[in-house]
Amino acid sequence: MLECLRKNAIIEIQSQKDYKMKRIITFFSEVKLELEKVTWPKRNVVINYLGLVITISIVVSIFVGSVDFGLTKGLEFFVKK
């Protein structure tokens, strides 16, 4: 009786593992199908957007750095007096 319960438990654990593996495989196959539907941008569009992002990042970092520097010097001026 105990041996039969052990075999049933092992079979149930194996079937749970199979079920999880099937779900993982199904997930990735559906991801692949969805990615095939995507309209990907052309290379020149991506390069243009990349240049725009880099330019905006540089401008914002210069602005934030300037504000930080100005506030630091202003605070130092008031603290030293």
C-alpha positions in Angstrom: 0.0 0.0 0.0 2.8 2.4 1.0 4.7 1.6 -2.2 1.6 2.3 -4.3 1.2 5.7 -2.6 4.9 6.5 -3.3 4.5 5.6 -7.0 1.4 7.7 -7.3 3.1 10.7 -5.6 6.1 10.4 -8.0 3.8 10.2 -11.0 1.9 13.3 -9.8 5.1 15.2 -9.2 6.3 14.3 -12.7 3.0 15.3 -14.3 3.2 18.7 -12.5 6.7 19.2 -13.9 5.5 18.2 -17.4 2.6 20.7 -17.1 5.0 23.5 -16.0 7.4 22.7 -18.8 4.5 22.7 -21.4 3.4 26.1 -20.1 6.9 27.5 -20.4 7.2 26.2 -24.0 3.8 27.6 -24.9 4.7 31.0 -23.4 7.9 31.3 -25.5 6.2 30.0 -28.7 3.5 32.7 -28.2 6.1 35.3 -27.6 7.8 34.3 -30.9 4.5 34.6 -32.8 3.8 38.0 -31.3 7.3 39.3 -32.2 6.8 38.2 -35.8 3.7 40.6 -35.9 5.8 43.6 -34.8 6.6 46.3 -37.4 10.2 47.1 -36.6 11.6 50.6 -37.4 14.1 51.0 -40.2 17.8 51.4 -39.3 18.0 55.1 -40.2 15.0 55.9 -38.0 16.6 54.2 -35.0 19.8 56.1 -35.6 18.0 59.4 -35.8 16.1 58.7 -32.5 19.3 57.6 -30.9 21.0 60.9 -31.8 18.0 62.8 -30.5 18.1 60.9 -27.2 21.8 61.5 -26.8 21.4 65.2 -27.6 18.6 65.7 -25.2 20.5 63.8 -22.5 23.5 66.0 -22.9 21.4 69.2 -22.8 19.5 68.1 -19.7 22.7 67.0 -17.9 24.4 70.4 -18.7 21.3 72.2 -17.4 21.0 70.1 -14.2 24.8 70.4 -13.6 24.6 74.2 -14.0 21.7 74.5 -11.6 23.5 72.3 -9.1 26.7 74.3 -9.4 24.8 77.6 -9.1 22.9 76.5 -6.0 26.0 75.1 -4.4 27.9 78.4 -4.9 24.9 80.4 -3.7 24.6 78.3 -0.6 28.4 78.5 0.1 28.1 82.3 -0.2 25.3 82.5 2.4 26.9 80.0 4.7 30.3 81.7 4.8 28.8 85.1 5.7 
